């Protein structure tokens, strides 16, 4: 997102690649499949399922890990050049609409009928209405808490209760910080976005809307200067400067920074991906292992009912990949989707809800954590998508994050004016090609 948004927009404007043959007749044996991905527990667990199939079918998997900060730009450059450097790539809803023209459709992948359709359709359809993703796991943030410090009956239900309880735990010497989250660009979900959504607020109006036609009819109107957004920024200003429940450096934290503090036992609460549950609960990596659970997101003053978000991470196949390797890649991804034992293992190892919804019934009957996830996310009436699904989303996101961080980094009295000043940049980004 830093300095290369214009470059990516130029690549997008250049147009999609030609469509190659989707399926070939070459057998799977002696084929090498290259996977471009980020080293993350959920992605590695999903690849492990594919490796089982590959070992049985004579396929060699070459894993090519990349850092999150460079992944999107590097893969976009490969896609737009027509190269076949990767046969399978990590696909995220954040760039689902950016890449749609360069990816092979996946509607013919076995097991796609077991995926939750709305999570696929919201961000990953090409211009012909075909999916371009094979889900690897559901990804959403949840409210983590320390069970050795707070029992479920006394969990904070509101922002104010979060502040009050955090202060008490700090005063009692139980933790250094009450709440820790991340505020840096690309990590907004774990402070700015969840607080927006729990306060009937959002980046663009109307709140929670993801249909680009509706957003366009409303003029791509930013909500950053609305009272609900001002309350969000003021809450975090107070959390850092007044109630002091959060570290001053949180304004620059990535999710990795926040997660490290929670895992070290220095904070009572955080909001993070459920896919990190396995990491948080690993005694080799975490001092809070065996002492965590998840709950509903605390509500702001403008909302009275629970809200959650639910997206998927997935895999995609570039169009530039030769037909015979596309065929093998689709077979391997289909085997991953239909490997129920493997998907249960993925859940057990990571806390990532598997993409095959037929597995959910088994987990709901046997696993307390999954039943809790079902309660605090899947069964919540207001479940939204965690991003906007336009090629301009990276620029919209950056303009928004710059605005709220800029407003937080100053006096409390200046917040309303700074948010008003930030609104035009968000509107310009959103309306640029829409």
BAMIGU-174613 format. One record per residue: x, y, z of N, C-alpha, C, CB in turn; residue in three letters. Coordinates in pm, whole numbers, plus 50000, padded with zeros to 5 digits. Glycine has a CB too. Example, Ala and Ser with C-alpha at 12.3 -4.5 7.8 and 13.67 -1.06 7.14 Angstrom:
513194943150780512304955050780513204967050780511314955350905ALA512854977550708513674989450714512905000350787514084994050572SER
//
This chain:
500824988050000500005000050000500865012650000499075000050120UNK502165011150033502995022850053503715026449925504005020550166UNK503175035749850503825040849733503605033149605505225041449758UNK502885021949612502715014349489501275012949446503305000849504UNK500345019949511498945019249469498775024049325498065027649564UNK499465035149292499355040349155499915030449054500085053749142UNK500995023549094501585013349005500595002148979502885007649066UNK499934997549082498984986449066497784991048983498524981249204UNK497305003149006496185008248928496545008548780495775022448977UNK497805012048749498225012248610498244998148551499625018648597UNK498664988548632498664974648586497254969848559499344965548689UNK496344973448650494944969548633494364975648506494114973848754UNK494694988248482494154995148365494654989048235494525009748370UNK495774982048241496344976348120495514965148062497724971348147UNK494614959448143493704949148094494124935148133493594949947947UNK493194925848122493444912148164494184904348056492124905048198UNK494764893348100495464884748007494484876247928496444875848081UNK494954870647817494124861547742493854848747819494774858347609UNK492734842547791492354830347862493004818347797490824828747864UNK493714810647874494294798247825493354786747852495664795747889UNK493724775047806492914763047834492894760447981493444750647758UNK491734756648034491574754848178491954741048224490174757848218UNK491764731148143492034717548186492834710448078490714709848217UNK493784702448120494564694648025494394679848054496034698548030UNK495064671647978494914657247994496144650848056494624650747861UNK497194659048086498414653648142498154648048281499504664248147UNK498704636548311498524630448442499234638648547499034615948443UNK498814636648674499364644648782500824641248810498554642648907UNK501244628948780502574624648819503654633048753502764609948785UNK504764634648828505964641648780505714656448754506474635048654UNK504664662048814504364676248797504844683848921502844678548775UNK505414695648897505844704449005504864716049015507304709548982UNK504314718149134503364728949158503974739049255502014723449213UNK504074751449210504674762049292503554770049360505574771349204UNK503664771649492502654778749570503254791449629502084769649684UNK502694802949592503094815749651502174819149766503084826949545UNK502754821649882501914823350002502644831750106501524809650061UNK501964834750215502544841450330502714831150442501664853450377UNK503824831850514504034822550625503104826350739505534822650672UNK501984819450743500944821850844500414808150882499794831250790UNK500084805951008499654792451050498544786550965499214792851193UNK497564794650926496424789150853496824785150712495274799350848UNK497704793050649498144789550514499024777050515498894801250451UNK499884776150614500754764450622499944751850652501824766550729UNK498884753250733498034741650763497264737250640497064744950877UNK496814746850558496094743550436497024736850335495474756050376UNK498244741950325499214735750234499524721550280500514744050227UNK499554719350412499834705950463498784695850415499884706150616UNK497524700250405496474691350351496784688050206495064697850364UNK497194698250130497524695849989498744686749974497784709049917UNK499694688050067500904679850059500574664950075501904684150167UNK499544661750153499124647750165498724642150029497944646350264UNK497874649849957497434645549825498604644849728496344655049771UNK499474654849734500614655449643501514643249660501424668249665UNK501744639249784502614627849810502044614949752502854626149959UNK500724613849754500064601749701499984601749549498674600449760UNK500134613449488499924614449344501184618649267498824624249315UNK502334617549330503584620149261503794634649223503654611949140UNK503154643949295503294658149267504284664349365501914665449274UNK505184672449315506134679649400505614693749424507544679949334UNK505514697649550505084711149585506324719449621504074711049704UNK506444730749556507504740249588506854752349655508314744549458UNK507214754749781506604765549857507464778149846506424761550006UNK506814789349811507514802149794506884812249889507434807149645UNK507414813450011506844822950107507264837250078507254819150249UNK506354846550107506624860850091506064868450210506014866149959UNK506654879750241506164888350349504844894850306507204899150386UNK503964896950403502664903150376502834916550306501874905050506UNK503824924350351503984937950301504324938650152505044945050379UNK504914927950097505294928149955504454918749870506754924549940UNK503614910549934502944899749862502084904849748502094891649958UNK501204914249778500244918649677500934924849556499264928649739UNK501914933649580502594940249469503364930049384503554951049521UNK504064920949450504894911349377504044902049291505744903149474UNK502954896949349502114887649274501344894949164501134880449368UNK500924907249190500224915049088501124916948966499774928749144UNK502384919948990503314921748878503454908948796504694926148930UNK503494897548865503574884748794502314882048713503814873348893UNK501154884548773499884882048703499764890548577498704884848795UNK500084903348588499904912448476500914910048364499994926648522UNK502044903548397503044900548294502724887648221504434899648356UNK501754880048271501404867348208502324856048247501424868848061UNK503154858248348504104848048388503454836448463505154854148473UNK504214825548475503714813848548504664810448663503544801648452UNK505134820948731506044818948843505384811148956506524832448895UNK504054812748970503294805649071502134798249004502784815349181UNK501894785849048500744778348998499524780249086501094763448989UNK499754782649213498704785449310499174797249394498364772849400UNK498294806649421498654818149503497614820449612498794830749416UNK498084825649724497164829949828496294841049772497934834749956UNK494984840149797494044850049747493234855449864493104843949638UNK493204868549876492574875349989491444884149938493614883650069UNK490384885550016489264893949972489684908349949488134893350073UNK490754912950016491204926749998491544929949853492424929450086UNK492044919949781492404922349641491634913249544493914920349621UNK490494908349590489684899549507489264905849376488474895149582UNK488844918449381488394925149260489554930549176487454936349294UNK490694932349238491874937049163492394926249070492974941349260UNK492344913649114492954902649038491974894848951493614893249133UNK490714897848957489694888948898489924885848750488334895148914UNK490494895148675490684892948531491874884348497490824905948463UNK492734881448593493964873948565493944859848625495164881548617UNK492794855848676492714842948745491784833348673492244844948889UNK492104820548680491254810248623489994808548708492004796848610UNK488834806448646487624803848725487754790548799486364803648633UNK487114789748915487264777949000485944770849026487894781749131UNK484914774248948483604767948971483634752948946482564774348881UNK484634748148869484724733848838485614726148936485234731948698UNK486094732849040486924726049140486024717649231487754736349223UNK486314704949249485494696649338485424702549479486054682349343UNK484234701849537484044706549673483624721049686485284704649748UNK483604728449574483204742449583481764744049630483384749249449UNK480944733749609479554734549652479414733549804478744723549586UNK480504730349874480434729550020480824742750087481344718450070UNK481294752550009481724765450065480514774350092482714772549969UNK480664783350188479624793150218479584803250103479874800250355UNK478494802850025478454809749896478664824849910477134807149828UNK478054831150010478134845750015479554850750042477194851050122UNK480374842750112481744847150135482574846250007482384838850245UNK482204837349916482874836349786482374847449692482644822349723UNK481074849249690480484858449593480784873149621478994856449589UNK480984876849747481094890949780482334897449719481114892749930UNK483414889749700484664896049656485374889049542485584897049770UNK484984876749509485844868549425485234864449291486214856349499UNK484174870949244483584867449115484244875449003482064869949117UNK484454868948888484954876348773483804882948698485754866948678UNK484084889148586483044896548515481984887448454483674905048406UNK482264874548448481274864848400480504858248514481954854248315UNK480714863148636480014857648751480574844448800478594855848718UNK481794840848760482414828348802483374831048918483164821748684UNK483444822049016484384823949126485814822449079484104814049239UNK486724829449145488144828749112488954824549234488644842149059UNK488324818049329488974814349454488534800449495488654824649566UNK489394793749569489034781549642489324784649788489834768549591UNK488314784949875488554789150014489524779950087487244789650089UNK490364785850172491214777750260490704777950403492674782750256UNK490084789150445489554790250581488774803250593490694789650687UNK487884803550690487214816150724488144824250813485854813550795UNK488114837250794488964846050874488124857650926490154851350791UNK488144859251055487424870251120488064872951255485914866951136UNK487884885051303488414888551433487434885351543488764903251436UNK487974881651657487164879051776487824885951895487014863751801UNK487034887551999487504893952121488134883252211486344901352195UNK489464883552219490174874152306490254879752447491594871152251UNK490084870852545490244874952684490964864252764488884877952748UNK491544868452874492284859552962491334853353064493424867153034UNK491184840253058490254833453148490784832853291489994819353099UNK492094835053310492634835453446492394848953512494124832353444UNK491934858753434491684872153488490204875753492492414882353406UNK489434870653395488024874353381487224861853347487834885353271UNK486074860153413485204849053372484174854253272484494842753496UNK483524845053204482614848853096481494857953143482034836553033UNK481004855653263479884863553314480234878253332479414857953447UNK481514881453344481934895253368482684901353250482804895853491UNK482554895353133483184901153015482604914952986482994891852894UNK483444924352941482934937652905482014937052784484094947152877UNK480844942752799479864942952688479944955752607478454941152742UNK480534966052664480614979152597482054984452604479634989352663UNK482314994852524483615001352531483905006452672483695012752430UNK482915012752734483115018252868483475007352967481875025652915UNK482784995952958483094984953047484494979353020482044973853033UNK484894979352893486244975052859487284984052926486444975252706UNK487054997052923487985006352987488015004553138487605020852953UNK486835003653200486755002453346487424989753395485305002753391UNK487114978453331487684965753374489194965353347486994954153302UNK489594970953234491034971353203491794979253308491264977453064UNK491264990753346491924998953447492044991553580491155012053467UNK491004984353617491044976953744492134966153741489674970553773UNK492194958853630493204948353618494614954253622493004940353489UNK494774965953561496064972653564496394977453706496084984553467UNK495434983553772495644988653908495944977454007494424996353953UNK495354965753982495594954254069496904947154038494444944554058UNK497624952153938498914946353903498824933253827499704944154024UNK497654930453769497474917853697498094918253557495974914553687UNK498034929853493498574931553357499154945453341497484928953250UNK500014946853243500574959953212499564968453136501864958553130UNK498824961853044497854968852960496514961552965498354969952815UNK495444969152949494134963052942493874957452803493054973152978UNK493884966252703493624962052565494804965552478492334968552511UNK495144956352388496154959252287495594955252150497484951652317UNK495804963852052495364961151916496354967351819493934966751890UNK496024967551690496934973051590496254984151513497414961951492UNK497024994651481496485006451415497205010151286496535018051508UNK498295003351254499055006651133498265002751009500424999651134UNK498615009050898497995005850770498114990850742498635013950657UNK497044984950689496914970650662496594962450787498184965450601UNK496464969050901496174962051026495004968651099497434961751116UNK494184975951024493124984351082491994976351144492564993350975UNK491844963751104490704955751152490694954251303490724942051087UNK491884954651363492004950751503491984962651599493264943051522UNK491544974051546491254985751629490184994251559492554994251656UNK490585000851451489705010351385488425003951331490435017151272UNK488554993251256487384987751188486404981251284487814977651083UNK486904972851377485944966351467485234976551553486644955951555UNK485954987151593485304997551673484255005051590486355007451728UNK484575007751463483575013751374482315005251369484145015451233UNK482494992451340481334983651317480504981651443481804970251265UNK481134982051559480374980651683479744993751727481274975451794UNK479885003951644479285017051674478405021951560480385027451703UNK477855012351479477015015951365477725025251268475725022351412UNK479015022951249479825031651165480615023351065480775040351250UNK481235030050969481985023050866482885033050794481025015850765UNK483595028350692484445037250613483605045450515485495029050536UNK482645038750449481765045350352480315043350392482015039950210UNK479475052750352478035052050380477295045550263477455066250408UNK476215038050295475715034850429476565024150498474265030150420UNK476545024550631477335015250708476965000750674477135017750857UNK477964992250664477864977850638477534974350493476824971850729UNK477334984250408476974981550268478234977850188476274993950204UNK478114967250105479244963350021478884962349874479784950050069UNK477674965949837477254965949697477744978949634475694964449683UNK478634977949536479214989849475478174998949410480244985849373UNK477084993149360476035001449300475365010149404474994992749228UNK475145004549522474525012349630475495023049680474105002949747UNK476755019349694477765029049739477905040449639479115022049760UNK477865037149510477955047549407476745056649411478085041249268UNK475545050749432474325058849439474365068649555473095049849451UNK475135065149658475295073949774476515082949760475405065649901UNK477095083149640478185092349612479515088649674477815105749658UNK479725075749705480965071449770481295080549887482135071349669UNK480305082049973480405091650083481195086050200479015095750130UNK482285092650240483035088050357482235090550486484405095150364UNK482435081850584481815083650715482805088550820481195070650761UNK484025091650780485075094750876484765106950962486365096850803UNK483995116450908483685128550986482345127751058483695140650895UNK481655116451045480365114751113480575113251264479615102451057UNK479545116551344479675115151490480105101351535478375118651557UNK479615090851467479975077251508481475074751492479185066951427UNK482065080551388483505079051366484305087451465483865082851223UNK483805099351493484475107651593484525100651728483765121151606UNK483435093651763483425086151889484495075251890482045080051912UNK484705068851775485735058451766487115064251794485715051851626UNK487445075151726488775081051742488945086551882489005092251638UNK487915092651936488005097752073488175086452173486765105952107UNK487525075052150487705063752242489155059152243486785052152202UNK489755057852124491135053252121492095063852173491525049451980UNK491775076652153492605087252211492585085952364492095101352168UNK491385083952420491275082252565492005069652612489805081752606UNK491875058852534492505046152574494015047552586492165035152473UNK494595056052502496045057952503496475069052599496535061052363UNK495685079852605496135091852677495425094652809495965103552589UNK494215089552827493435092952947493255080653037492055098552906UNK492525070752990492355058653071493625050353073491185050253018UNK494455052152970495765045552959495655030252965496675050453070UNK494625024952902494475010352898495275004152784493005006652885UNK495755012652693496495007752575497845014852566495675010152445UNK498845008052511500185014152503500235025952407501215003652460UNK500995036352441501105047852351501595044252212502035058052409UNK502445034152202502995030152071501975022651986504215021552091UNK500785019752040499795012251964499405019351835498555009852049UNK499595032351829499245040051710500035035251588499495054951733UNK501175028751612501995023851501502075008651496503385029451512UNK501325001651582501444987151588500864980151464500754981851712UNK501554969751420500974960051329500304949251413502064953951234UNK499604940151347498964929151421500014920551491498114920351327UNK501204919251430502244911251492502724917351622503414909551397UNK502824930551626503204937351749502174934951859503364952451725UNK500904936651824499844934851923499764920351970498494939251865UNK499864911051876499794896951913500924893052007499834888251788UNK502104898551984503264895252068503034899852212504544901552012UNK502434911452229502164916652363501144907952435501674931152356UNK500094903752362499084895252423499694881552458497874893452329UNK500454875952369501074862852394502064863352510501774857952268UNK502674874952530503634876452640502944877652776504494888652618UNK501614878652775500864879952900500774894052952501484871453003UNK501114903952867501134917952911499824925252892502204925252840UNK498814918852830497514925252809496414915252841497364930452664UNK495294920652890494154912152926493284908852807493314918853032UNK493204918352710492274916952600492944920852468491014925452624UNK492494914752360492874919052226491774914752130494254913052185UNK491774920652012490964915751901491944911051794489984926951845UNK491794898651753492704892751655491954881951579493974886851723UNK492554877251471491944866551392491794853951476492784863651267UNK490674847251460490494834351526491514824251475489084829051504UNK492014826251353493024817151298494314817151380493334820951155UNK494464826651473495644827151559495444820051692496044841551583UNK494264814151711493984807651839495024796951870492574801451838UNK495384789251770496374778751791497714784351835496554770551666UNK498114795551778499384801951816499294807451957499734813151717UNK498194814251990498024819652124497994808552229496734827952131UNK497544796952189497354785952284498494775752280496034779052257UNK499584779352215500744770552205501734774052316501424771852064UNK501944765152413502824768452525504264771252484502824757252624UNK504674767052365506014769952318506124784352267506404760152208UNK504984790452235505004803852177504314814252264504364803552042UNK503534809952361502634819252431502604816552581501224818152374UNK502744827252658502634826152804501194825252851503314837952870UNK500234827852761498824827152801498164814352751498064839352747UNK498964804852703498424792252655497604785552766499554782852607UNK496424780552727495534774052824494734783752908496334765452914UNK494894796652884494214806852966493494817152879495224813953056UNK492984812952761492314822452672490974816852625493194825852551UNK490084826052592488824822452528488394834252443487724818752634UNK487264832952375486794843452285485374847652322486854838852138UNK485044860252292483714865352321483254875052214483694872052458UNK482104881252239481554891252147482394903952152480084894352182UNK482404911352041483064924352037482314934252125483154929551892UNK482994941652214482314951852296481684962552208483294958252395UNK480524967452250479734976852169480004991352207478254973852185UNK479984999952102480095014252123478775020352163480625020951999UNK478745033452192477535040052240476405040752138477865053752284UNK476715038852009475685040251906475105026951860476265047451788UNK475465015851926474925002851884474564994452006475944995351795UNK473474986951995472974978952106472984963952078471584983252141UNK473244959751955473214945551920474564941151866472104942751817UNK474854928351886476144922951846476354924151695476264908351889UNK477604925451657478004925951517479284917751502478204940751468UNK479494912251385480714904551357481044905951210480544889551397UNK482254902051174482574901451032483084887550997483624912150993UNK482934883850870483304870450826483764870950681482124860550843UNK485004867550658485564866950523486254853450506486564878750498UNK486764851250388487584839350365488944843450311486884829650268UNK489944835550346491184835050271491064823150178492444833950365UNK491754823950066491654812949971492894811349887490464814849883UNK492754802649788493804800149690493254803249551494314785449699UNK494124807249462493724810249325494774804749229493544825449304UNK494374803449103495254798148998495364808848888494694784548940UNK496564813948863496724823948757496394818248620498154829348757UNK495814826448533495494822248396496734818648317494724833148324UNK497874824848351499094822348276499684808548298500104832548311UNK499184801048394499694787648421499274778348307499174782348559UNK500194770248255499834760948147498694751648189501054752648106UNK497914747348088496694739748113496934727248196496054736047983UNK498044719948167498244707448240498514709848388499404699748180UNK499194721048421499444724048563498184729848628500624733848577UNK497374737148551496084741648605495234729648645495334750348501UNK495234719348563494434707548593494874701148724494534697448478UNK496184699648740496704693648862496374702548983498234691448851UNK496564715648966496274724949076494824723949119496604739349035UNK493904722849023492484721849058492174708649129491624723148933UNK492814697849083492594685049150493094685649294493304673749074UNK494234691949314494824692649448493974701549540496264697949441UNK493504712749488492654721549569491314714949599492434734849496UNK490784707349503489554699949528489734689449636489054693449401UNK490884682649633491164672749737491244679349873492474665249706UNK491824691349878491884698950004490484702050054492684711849985UNK489584706449964488224710050002487454697850056487474716149883UNK487724686150002486934674350036487594665450142486694666149912UNK488774669450189489464661850292488924666250429491024663850283UNK487844659750473487204663950599488114661750719485894656250619UNK488834650750719489764648150829490844658850833490394634250815UNK491364662550715492384672850708491864686350754492904674050567UNK490614689450720490064702350759489784702850909488784705150682UNK489394691850967489244691451113490614693451178488614677951159UNK491644687551118492994689551169493434704051157493964680651094UNK493074710551046493384724751028492754733051139492884729750891UNK491494730051171490804737151279491484734751413489334732851286UNK491794722251441492404718851570493764725651587492554703751584UNK494504726751477495854732251485495874747351490496664727651369UNK494874753951430494964768451412493814776451470495074771551268UNK492614770551479491444778451513490834785051391491804788851616UNK491244780651272490664785951148489464777651106491704786251036UNK488244783151106487074775451063487254770550920485804783751074UNK487114757650897487394751950764486384756350660487434736850771UNK486764756050531485874760950426484724751450393486664763450302UNK484904738550420483854728750391482814729250502484444714450376UNK481644734950472480634736850577480034723650625479524745850525UNK480224712850549479754699850598480534695350721479864689350487UNK481744700750737482564697350854482064704550978484034700950828UNK481354715750959480924723851073480034716051170480194736251024UNK479174707551115478254700151202479034691151298477274691851119UNK480044684451243480874675851327481574683951435481904668351242UNK482124695351398482834703651494481884709451600483554715051423UNK480684713351558479714718751653479314708351757478464723851579UNK479334695551718478964684951810480094680851903478494672951732UNK481324683751863482464678251936483414688551995483224669451847UNK483324701251952484374710851987483794723352053485164714651863UNK484094725952181483554737752251483964750952188483994737552396UNK485214751952139485654764452078484874767351952487154764052047UNK484614757151871483834759551750482414763851785483804746951662UNK481824757751888480494762051929480504776651972479974753252044UNK481594780952036481704794952076481854804051953482914796852171UNK482654799951856482794807651733481464808451659483864801351642UNK480724797451660479404797251598478504807551664478774783251608UNK478624808851796477774818151871478154832651847477844814952020UNK479464835651850479884849751847480084855051706481154851351926UNK480044846251605480194850951466479094845551376481554846851410UNK479074832551353478194827051251476714829351280478444812351238UNK476324829751407474904831351440474524845651477474564822151553UNK475464854851469475154868951491474324874251374476464877451508UNK473294881951404472384886651300473074896151202471194893651363UNK473944905051252474624914651166476054909951142474604928851229UNK476244902151036477574897650997477914904450865477644881950984UNK479044911350862479394919250744480704914250684479504934150781UNK480994919050566482284916450502483284926850550482164916450346UNK484534922850563485524931250627486234941250539486514922950689UNK485854942450412486494952050324485514957150221487704945850256UNK486014965050127485214969850014485764963349888485244985550003UNK484874960149795485274951449686485254958849553484354939249679UNK486214968149546486504976249430488014976349414485914990649442UNK488544977649292490004978549276490614990249352490354979749130UNK489794999949390490315011649460490395009749611489455023649430UNK490024997849661490024995749805491394998549869489604981649836UNK492544994449812493804997849877493985012849898494954992649795UNK493595020949799493735035449814492725041049914493565042249679UNK491495035649914490485039850011490965036850152489135032749984UNK491455024750170491925020350302493055029350351492395005750296UNK494025032150264495155040550305494695054550342496195041150194UNK493795060350261493325073850291492585074150425492415078950179UNK491785063750450491075063050578492055061650694490075051250578UNK493005052250681493935049950791494795062150819494815037950761UNK495225068850713495985081250732495155091550809496425087150595UNK493865092050779493005101950842492815099350991491665102150775UNK492515087051029492245084351170493535084451253491545070851186UNK494635079451197495905080051270496335094551287496995071951196UNK496155102451182496495116651193495665123951298496315123451059UNK494385120251307493515126551406493865121951547492055123451375UNK494315109751561494665104551694495985110451743494765089251690UNK496835113551650498185118251684498185133451702499205113951575UNK497545138051809497445152251836496545154551956496915159951713UNK495985166351968495115169352081493705163952055495065184552108UNK492995160852162491635155652150490705165952087491115151552287UNK490935178652117490085189352065490185190751914490445202452131UNK491295186551856491505188051712490915176551631492985189251683UNK490415166251697489955154251626488855157351525489445144151726UNK487775164551560486695166951461487195173751333485605175451523UNK488045183851349488545191151232489455182351146489305203851276UNK490285174451210491175165751133490395155151056492195159051226UNK489325150051115488515140151044487795146550925487495133851141UNK487305158650942486675165750830487685167850716486105179350876UNK488895171350753489925173850652490325161050577491165180150717UNK490145149450643490545136750581489505131350483490805126350688UNK488265135850495487175130250415487385131750264485875136750454UNK487835143150213487975144550067488925134350005488465158350034UNK490005130850074490965121250018490325107450005492225120550105UNK489495103650102488815090750095487835090749979488085087750228UNK487065101549965486095102449856486805102049721485265115349869UNK487915109149710488635109449582489145095449546489825119349589UNK489625088049644490105074549618488955065349575490795068749741UNK487835066249644486705057449616486075060349481485675058749724UNK485975073149445485255077049325486135077249200484645090549345UNK487415074349214488375076449105488025069048978489735072149150UNK487695056148989487365048648867485985042548874488385037848842UNK485195046848969483865041248986482805050548933483595038049131UNK
//
